[in-house]
Amino acid sequence: MPLILSGNVASATAGVYEVANSCRFNDGDSPRLHRTLGTATDVDKWTFSCWFKRGVLSATQYLFYGYASGEESAIVLKSDDTIDWYNYFSSSEQGQLVTNRKFRDVGAWYHLVCAYDSDNGTAGNRMRMYINGTEETSFATDTNPASDENSTINKNVLHNIGMKYSDDGSGYFDGYLAEVCFVDGQQLTPSSFGEFDDDTPTVFKPIDVSGLTFGDNGAYLDFEDSDNLGDDESGNTNDWTEVNLAATDQCTDSPTNNWCVINPLTTTNSRWTISEGNCKLANNSSGWSPATATIGVTSGKWYCEVKCTAVGDGSVYGIMDFAQYDDGTLEMSVYSRAWIYRAATGYYHNNDAYGAGTSYGDSFTTNDIIGIYLDLDNNKVYWAKNGTLQNSGTGISITDGYDYTFAFNMYNVGGDATTYNVCEVNFGNPTWSLSSAVADANGYGSFEYNPSSGTFDSASKDFYALCTKNLAEFGG
């Protein structure tokens, strides 16, 4: 299957269509978009297209849902990480596709098309699913709807994006959605929404969809208005109503500029609660809980911020060689290729015991913001507290030649995630409202403090947000 690569460098070059924004869905907030559709152009034909980036795995999450009493149609990420598209009427399935393949990449964007036409004379073509530009053909369940069988989707009933139905309050999507299109009256293919890259022919990328004919019920959500995330740009003014979505849920993480997030696959010891599109971490049980990010780098200068929402002695933030990560049961200071800055003491640690460390800067506590600066061109790491570089801007030398990632380690001595060790990580798409909103020197990201401010070992340096646009320019 063609992949949306986490680097997606082809889409980071000039002269291609750019997706500016996505919408972040945090399942703990019970978010959704909803609309009751009107009379369809053709109730027997429709196409749903979206780009999605997953947050939580192994949970039932609804991407698109239509509901009426006694019937429903849905496109669902199942708890086994397959995709299930079904029509349910009269106490039975009236058409269903369930993939054999599982979708577990939390660092990449996927493109999905579900295209319905119950008038199609070929039964196997009445429900067609495409992933990343290629038709899905391997299904655990493959049941065709009867000829002229309506689906609940596209009827004059309640529809949800990112949730099941309002009376149930379950199945919330967790992750990011971009370029959401619903087309009434046509069964379209992926070529209406994207194309394969000329230089990297296995990479599927978005195209401008504004010229499509969307039909009477159709809508196009580009999420470019942070005050109206349900705004329809199809020309139909079929706006969707936001529920528990805020301006801070508008993100620049998109299929044409993929951003670093926390990797939930490295938090296998279940001590973490990860939320806000994999940008917020809470330690929910006693013990050490290291976590790393989704993108590792070997060159370039990179920056992120950590807001200390709740701080305990074990709150430490820094970098590590991803290859050294184990099952997440050790304190990060003991790793030979990890460098961390500790809240309680202001010490930095590398390859030493928990009680050791070397004096570096100020201690930090709740509501402080820690900047992490990783310079792999000179093999140095720096930290700042609330915009002030620590240790007079003198960096700590790190070992050359490894694949480094931002890393976070917390120890919860009380087992109360509301009291001990919670942090929000801003890779450029903050989960909190900023007072300043500063971009990096390339114009990417939104940070509390300027990533290029200050002198680093007596020199000026530009540090960048860890996203594929910057990776295309600076390597990594």
CORCOR-V743583 format. One record per backbone hydrogen bond with DSSP energy under -0.5 kcal/mol. CO is the residue of the C=O (numbers start at 0). NH is the residue of the N-H. E is the energy in kcal/mol with one decimal. If there is no record, write none. Layout:
# CORCOR-V743583
<<CO NH E> <CO NH E>>
This chain:
# CORCOR-V743583
<<2 4 -1.0> <7 10 -0.8> <8 11 -1.7> <9 12 -1.1> <12 15 -0.6> <17 19 -0.7> <21 250 -2.5> <22 24 -0.5> <22 176 -2.0> <23 25 -0.6> <24 26 -0.7> <24 174 -2.2> <25 28 -2.5> <26 29 -1.4> <31 242 -2.3> <32 160 -2.9> <33 240 -2.7> <34 36 -0.7> <34 158 -2.2> <41 44 -2.0> <41 184 -0.6> <42 150 -0.6> <43 117 -1.7> <44 184 -2.7> <45 115 -3.2> <46 182 -3.0> <47 113 -2.6> <48 180 -3.2> <49 111 -2.8> <50 177 -2.2> <51 109 -2.9> <52 175 -2.7> <60 62 -0.5> <60 76 -3.5> <62 161 -1.0> <63 74 -2.5> <64 159 -2.6> <65 72 -2.1> <66 157 -0.7> <67 70 -2.6> <69 89 -0.6> <70 67 -2.1> <71 87 -3.2> <72 65 -2.8> <73 85 -2.2> <74 62 -2.5> <74 63 -1.4> <75 77 -0.7> <75 83 -2.9> <76 60 -3.0> <77 80 -2.1> <80 102 -3.2> <81 77 -2.8> <82 98 -2.3> <83 75 -3.0> <83 85 -0.5> <84 96 -2.5> <85 73 -2.3> <86 93 -3.5> <87 71 -2.1> <88 91 -2.0> <91 88 -2.3> <94 86 -2.3> <95 142 -3.0> <96 84 -2.9> <97 139 -2.6> <97 140 -1.3> <101 103 -0.7> <103 105 -0.8> <104 53 -0.6> <109 51 -2.6> <110 131 -2.6> <111 49 -2.1> <112 129 -2.5> <113 47 -2.8> <114 127 -2.4> <115 45 -1.9> <116 119 -1.4> <117 147 -2.2> <120 122 -0.7> <121 124 -2.2> <122 125 -1.6> <125 116 -2.5> <127 114 -2.9> <128 135 -3.0> <129 112 -2.2> <130 133 -1.7> <133 130 -2.6> <136 138 -0.7> <137 99 -1.7> <140 97 -2.2> <142 95 -2.1> <145 148 -1.9> <147 149 -0.6> <151 154 -2.1> <154 156 -2.3> <156 36 -1.9> <157 66 -2.5> <158 34 -2.2> <159 64 -2.1> <159 161 -0.5> <160 32 -2.0> <161 172 -2.1> <164 167 -1.5> <164 168 -2.2> <169 163 -2.1> <170 61 -2.9> <173 54 -2.3> <174 24 -3.5> <175 52 -2.3> <176 22 -2.6> <177 50 -2.4> <178 180 -0.5> <179 220 -2.9> <180 48 -2.6> <181 183 -0.5> <181 218 -2.0> <182 46 -2.2> <185 187 -0.8> <188 191 -1.8> <189 192 -2.3> <189 193 -2.0> <192 206 -1.8> <194 204 -3.0> <199 196 -0.6> <199 202 -2.5> <201 2 -0.6> <201 203 -0.6> <202 196 -2.7> <204 194 -2.5> <208 211 -2.0> <211 213 -0.7> <213 183 -3.1> <214 217 -1.1> <218 181 -2.8> <219 221 -0.6> <219 232 -3.3> <220 179 -1.6> <223 225 -0.7> <224 227 -1.6> <227 230 -1.9> <229 239 -2.9> <230 221 -0.5> <230 232 -0.5> <236 238 -1.4> <240 33 -1.9> <242 31 -1.8> <245 248 -2.2> <246 249 -1.7> <248 23 -3.1> <248 250 -0.5> <250 21 -2.3> <251 253 -0.5> <253 256 -1.2> <256 253 -2.1> <257 467 -2.2> <260 293 -2.4> <261 263 -0.8> <262 265 -1.8> <263 266 -1.4> <266 269 -1.1> <270 283 -3.8> <272 281 -1.5> <274 278 -2.0> <274 279 -1.8> <277 261 -3.1> <278 424 -3.2> <279 274 -2.1> <280 422 -2.5> <281 272 -2.4> <281 283 -0.7> <284 411 -0.5> <286 411 -1.2> <288 409 -0.6> <290 407 -2.6> <291 262 -2.8> <296 403 -2.5> <299 375 -2.8> <300 463 -1.9> <301 373 -3.1> <302 465 -0.5> <303 371 -2.8> <304 425 -3.3> <305 307 -0.6> <305 369 -2.9> <306 308 -1.4> <306 423 -2.1> <307 366 -4.0> <309 421 -3.0> <311 314 -1.9> <312 343 -0.6> <313 315 -0.7> <314 342 -2.5> <315 408 -2.8> <316 340 -1.7> <317 406 -2.8> <318 338 -2.1> <319 321 -0.6> <319 404 -2.2> <320 323 -2.1> <321 324 -1.6> <330 333 -1.8> <331 334 -1.6> <332 351 -2.4> <334 337 -0.9> <334 350 -1.7> <336 320 -2.2> <338 318 -2.2> <339 348 -2.1> <340 316 -1.6> <341 345 -2.2> <342 363 -1.8> <345 359 -0.8> <345 360 -2.5> <346 341 -2.8> <347 357 -2.5> <348 339 -1.8> <352 355 -1.7> <357 347 -2.6> <364 367 -2.1> <367 307 -3.0> <367 369 -0.5> <368 370 -0.5> <368 385 -3.2> <369 305 -2.5> <370 383 -2.0> <371 303 -1.5> <371 373 -0.5> <372 374 -0.6> <372 381 -2.2> <373 301 -2.7> <373 375 -0.7> <374 378 -0.6> <374 379 -2.5> <378 397 -2.0> <379 374 -2.8> <380 395 -2.5> <381 372 -2.5> <382 389 -2.6> <383 370 -2.1> <383 385 -0.5> <384 387 -1.9> <386 388 -0.6> <387 384 -2.4> <389 392 -1.7> <390 393 -2.1> <392 394 -0.6> <392 456 -2.7> <394 396 -0.5> <395 380 -1.7> <401 403 -0.9> <402 321 -2.1> <403 296 -2.8> <404 319 -2.0> <405 292 -1.3> <406 317 -2.7> <407 290 -2.1> <408 315 -2.8> <409 288 -1.3> <410 313 -0.6> <410 412 -0.8> <411 286 -0.6> <414 416 -0.7> <415 418 -1.6> <415 419 -2.8> <420 282 -2.1> <421 308 -0.9> <421 309 -2.4> <422 280 -3.1> <423 306 -3.2> <423 425 -0.5> <424 426 -0.8> <425 304 -2.1> <427 445 -0.7> <437 446 -2.9> <439 442 -2.1> <443 439 -2.6> <446 437 -3.4> <449 452 -1.6> <454 456 -0.6> <455 458 -0.8> <458 455 -3.8> <460 462 -0.6> <462 440 -0.6> <463 302 -2.2> <464 466 -1.5> <465 259 -2.2> <466 470 -2.4> <467 471 -2.2> <468 472 -0.8> <469 473 -2.9> <470 474 -1.8> <475 297 -0.7>>
